[in-house]
């Protein structure tokens, strides 16, 4: 599989030494549980893609649901106030990690297909990524190393398309969705096995590209 290369012209959150550590850490995952994250800006189609991927691939994968949706749909407070937003994202981080653990324990032989990952929260706060992860007693590169591959679904908002999908938890405008897509992409693109799936007028075409990338990632891990 051809991996997307890091854009060194953008501001980098990883030093050369940190990126080298991350690359070596991932190389040592060959005999470990395969964990792939589906992420992207609001309205990218990742949640729908996760369900279709599970149906296509079958019992070899198990989905880790999106922690933010579980919390906010259950009444967890949501606010744009900076400190409140940061606290909410820290809560989401912990729920995400434990959801991954629970699915690992319940389905020890399956590939984990994560609907978002622990990196996402850093895009939803005003804190720098390093401060966000330091407050959680971890590091940016350590969280990237949790995942063997990243499939990033670009938001439909980038192409001027509607992101309305019937999800009451989604409150972002098109402009906000584009900004979040950019911030998320800047973070996740540091992963050595990051693949960007561009927005497309045909959702089926977009999903087909994502499924092919997923199959290659799974094959690469074996």
C-alpha positions as CSV (number, residue, x, y, z in Angstrom):
1,X,0.0,0.0,0.0
2,X,1.3,3.4,-0.9
3,X,1.1,5.6,2.2
4,X,0.5,9.4,2.1
5,X,3.7,11.2,2.9
6,X,4.1,13.9,5.5
7,X,3.8,17.4,4.2
8,X,7.0,18.9,5.7
9,X,5.9,22.4,4.6
10,X,3.2,22.5,7.2
11,X,3.9,23.1,10.9
12,X,5.0,19.8,12.3
13,X,4.0,18.6,15.8
14,X,6.7,15.9,15.7
15,X,10.5,16.2,15.6
16,X,12.5,13.9,13.4
17,X,13.5,11.9,16.4
18,X,9.8,11.5,17.5
19,X,8.8,10.5,14.0
20,X,11.5,7.9,13.9
21,X,10.5,6.5,17.2
22,X,6.9,6.3,16.0
23,X,7.9,4.5,12.8
24,X,9.9,1.9,14.7
25,X,7.1,1.5,17.3
26,X,4.6,0.7,14.5
27,X,7.1,-1.7,12.9
28,X,7.0,-3.7,16.1
29,X,3.2,-4.2,15.9
30,X,3.4,-7.0,13.4
31,X,2.3,-9.7,15.8
32,X,-0.1,-7.5,17.8
33,X,-3.8,-6.6,17.6
34,X,-4.5,-4.7,14.4
35,X,-6.2,-1.3,15.2
36,X,-7.3,1.0,12.4
37,X,-9.0,4.3,12.9
38,X,-11.5,5.9,10.6
39,X,-11.6,9.7,11.1
40,X,-12.1,13.0,9.3
41,X,-14.0,16.2,9.5
42,X,-17.8,16.3,10.2
43,X,-19.8,14.9,7.4
44,X,-17.0,12.8,6.0
45,X,-19.0,9.6,6.1
46,X,-16.7,7.7,8.5
47,X,-19.5,6.2,10.7
48,X,-21.5,5.0,7.7
49,X,-18.3,3.6,6.2
50,X,-17.4,1.8,9.4
51,X,-20.8,-0.1,9.3
52,X,-20.5,-0.9,5.6
53,X,-16.9,-2.1,6.1
54,X,-18.1,-4.4,8.9
55,X,-20.8,-5.8,6.7
56,X,-18.3,-6.3,3.8
57,X,-15.5,-7.8,5.8
58,X,-17.6,-9.7,8.3
59,X,-16.7,-11.1,11.7
60,X,-13.0,-10.4,11.3
61,X,-13.5,-6.8,12.5
62,X,-15.4,-5.2,15.4
63,X,-16.3,-1.5,15.5
64,X,-15.3,0.7,18.4
65,X,-18.1,3.3,18.4
66,X,-17.5,7.1,18.5
67,X,-17.1,8.1,22.1
68,X,-18.2,11.7,21.6
69,X,-21.6,10.7,20.2
70,X,-22.2,8.3,23.1
71,X,-21.4,11.0,25.6
72,X,-23.2,13.9,24.1
73,X,-26.3,11.9,23.1
74,X,-26.5,10.7,26.7
75,X,-26.7,14.3,28.1
76,X,-23.0,15.1,28.7
77,X,-22.7,18.9,28.7
78,X,-21.4,20.5,25.5
79,X,-20.1,24.0,25.4
80,X,-17.8,26.2,23.3
81,X,-16.4,27.8,26.5
82,X,-12.7,26.9,26.2
83,X,-12.2,25.3,29.7
84,X,-15.5,23.4,29.4
85,X,-14.6,22.2,25.9
86,X,-11.2,21.0,27.0
87,X,-12.7,19.1,30.0
88,X,-15.2,17.5,27.7
89,X,-12.5,16.3,25.3
90,X,-10.5,14.8,28.1
91,X,-13.6,12.9,29.2
92,X,-14.1,11.7,25.6
93,X,-10.4,10.6,25.5
94,X,-10.8,8.4,28.5
95,X,-14.1,6.9,27.2
96,X,-12.4,6.2,23.8
97,X,-9.4,4.4,25.3
98,X,-11.7,2.2,27.5
99,X,-14.1,1.5,24.6
100,X,-11.1,0.2,22.7
101,X,-10.1,-1.9,25.7
102,X,-13.6,-3.3,26.2
103,X,-13.8,-4.4,22.5
104,X,-10.4,-5.9,22.7
105,X,-11.4,-8.0,25.7
106,X,-14.7,-9.1,24.2
107,X,-13.3,-9.8,20.7
108,X,-9.6,-10.8,21.2
109,X,-9.2,-12.1,17.7
110,X,-10.8,-9.4,15.7
111,X,-9.4,-6.2,14.1
112,X,-10.5,-3.1,15.9
113,X,-12.1,-0.6,13.5
114,X,-12.3,2.7,15.5
115,X,-14.8,5.4,14.8
116,X,-12.4,8.2,15.6
117,X,-9.4,7.8,17.8
118,X,-7.6,9.4,20.8
119,X,-5.9,12.1,18.6
120,X,-9.2,13.7,17.6
121,X,-9.8,15.6,20.8
122,X,-6.8,17.8,20.3
123,X,-8.5,19.3,17.3
124,X,-11.6,20.3,19.3
125,X,-9.8,22.4,22.0
126,X,-7.9,25.6,22.0
127,X,-5.0,24.0,23.7
128,X,-1.9,23.0,21.7
129,X,-1.7,19.3,20.9
130,X,1.3,18.8,23.2
131,X,-0.5,20.5,26.2
132,X,-3.7,18.5,25.5
133,X,-1.9,15.2,25.7
134,X,0.5,16.2,28.5
135,X,-2.6,17.0,30.7
136,X,-3.7,13.4,30.0
137,X,-0.3,12.0,31.0
138,X,0.6,10.9,27.5
139,X,2.2,12.3,24.3
140,X,1.1,13.0,20.8
141,X,3.4,10.3,19.3
142,X,2.4,7.7,21.8
143,X,-1.3,8.2,20.9
144,X,-0.5,8.0,17.2
145,X,1.3,4.7,17.9
146,X,-1.9,3.1,19.2
147,X,-3.2,2.8,15.6
148,X,-1.7,0.6,12.8
149,X,-3.4,2.7,10.1
150,X,-5.4,5.8,9.6
151,X,-8.1,6.3,6.9
152,X,-9.1,9.9,6.8
153,X,-12.4,10.8,5.2
154,X,-12.4,14.4,4.1
155,X,-15.5,16.3,5.0
156,X,-18.1,16.8,2.2
157,X,-18.1,20.5,3.4
158,X,-14.7,20.9,1.7
159,X,-16.4,20.4,-1.6
160,X,-19.3,22.6,-0.7
161,X,-21.6,19.7,-0.2
162,X,-24.2,19.3,2.7
163,X,-23.0,17.6,5.8
164,X,-26.6,17.0,7.1
165,X,-26.9,13.4,7.9
166,X,-29.6,13.1,10.4
167,X,-27.2,13.1,13.4
168,X,-28.6,15.4,16.1
169,X,-25.2,15.6,17.8
170,X,-23.7,17.3,14.7
171,X,-24.0,21.1,15.3
172,X,-21.2,22.4,13.0
173,X,-21.8,24.8,10.1
174,X,-20.0,24.2,6.8
175,X,-17.3,26.7,7.8
176,X,-16.8,25.0,11.1
177,X,-16.7,21.6,9.5
178,X,-14.0,22.8,7.0
179,X,-11.9,24.3,9.8
180,X,-12.2,21.1,11.9
181,X,-11.3,18.9,8.9
182,X,-8.2,21.0,8.4
183,X,-7.1,20.7,12.0
184,X,-7.8,17.0,12.2
185,X,-5.9,16.4,9.0
186,X,-2.9,18.3,10.3
187,X,-2.8,16.1,13.3
188,X,-3.5,12.7,11.8
189,X,-1.3,13.2,8.7
190,X,1.8,12.7,10.9
191,X,0.9,9.0,11.1
192,X,3.3,7.0,8.9
193,X,0.3,4.9,7.6
194,X,-2.1,7.7,6.9
195,X,-4.4,7.7,3.8
196,X,-6.6,10.5,2.8
197,X,-9.9,9.8,1.1
198,X,-11.0,12.9,-0.7
199,X,-14.6,14.1,-0.8
200,X,-16.5,13.0,-3.9
201,X,-19.9,13.7,-5.3
202,X,-20.5,9.9,-5.3
203,X,-20.5,8.6,-1.7
204,X,-20.3,5.1,-3.0
205,X,-17.1,5.9,-4.9
206,X,-15.6,7.4,-1.7
207,X,-16.6,4.3,0.4
208,X,-15.1,2.0,-2.3
209,X,-11.8,3.8,-2.1
210,X,-11.8,3.6,1.7
211,X,-12.7,-0.2,1.7
212,X,-9.8,-0.9,-0.7
213,X,-7.4,1.0,1.6
214,X,-8.7,-0.9,4.6
215,X,-8.2,-4.2,2.9
216,X,-4.6,-3.3,2.1
217,X,-3.9,-2.1,5.7
218,X,-5.2,-5.4,7.1
219,X,-3.2,-7.4,4.5
220,X,-0.1,-5.3,5.4
221,X,-0.5,-6.2,9.1
222,X,-0.7,-9.9,8.6
